[in-house]
């Protein structure tokens, strides 16, 4: 019996393979076994080769493959954090100093919760994240002008990188932090950098992104670490945050300059955003516009 079983198994295996091959190979109905059997064996023994994959060069604004470019169709699932806005903290303030005092008081009363929320133990970095986040979530992105006072800023209908970085540095100074305002000369974007333990770090209130390197190092293409904090821009429940592009819901083209796109651009500075080739072609550059008093 064992010998018969051994002789039978190879035959069964060959027949099974031939049957599977027949199911995927098209042959003429009236072709003879001599015609289609070699085709079947060739199909099984030498399957067709796969096409060679095409690798595209990574450029930040090509391919339309960045979800941050489509604020009406692609949303983040990260829920809003339980942190108030400037208006909720200091909306009733009568003076700029009162605004600052109320913000400082809130931070001091909730510092432990903020440490746990953002998992940050460095005191200077925690303060800087708090200020950056506070400025970011307090206004929808858009043109709200340049309010002359902090009290007026609270009432502005919208804000962008210019006024955001101005009032961000007011709060950084109130926290005793050393800062500098940095911007692209053409006016494309501006942000704040804060000195943490003797090293400059980026705290971009427009995109709500922290990067552990200053612009000067990013332009060299050095490795960097970043964190993206919550943004109303990508929150499906915050259509008001996208007022800058209201009415463009059906626009099939990507939005290359928004808080959303900056969340992807800024960590890639010097690599795929504002790289050397672009700077040489345009003559654009990054400058320090102001800094905290020594």
Secondary structure, DSSP 8 states (H G I E B T S, - for coil): -HHHHHHHHHHHHHHHHHHHHHHH----TT--HHHHHHHHHHHHHS-------------TTSTT--GGG-TTT--------S---HHHHHTT-SSHHHHHHHHHHHHHHHHHHHHHHHT---HHHHHHHHHHHHHHHTS-BS-----SSHHHHHH-S-B-HHHHHHHHHHHHHHTT--EEEEEETTSS-EEEEEEETTEEEEEETTTTEEESS-HHHHTTT----EEE---GGG-TT-GGGGGGGTT-TT--S--SSSHHHHHHHGGGBTTTBS-HHHHHHH---EEEEEE---
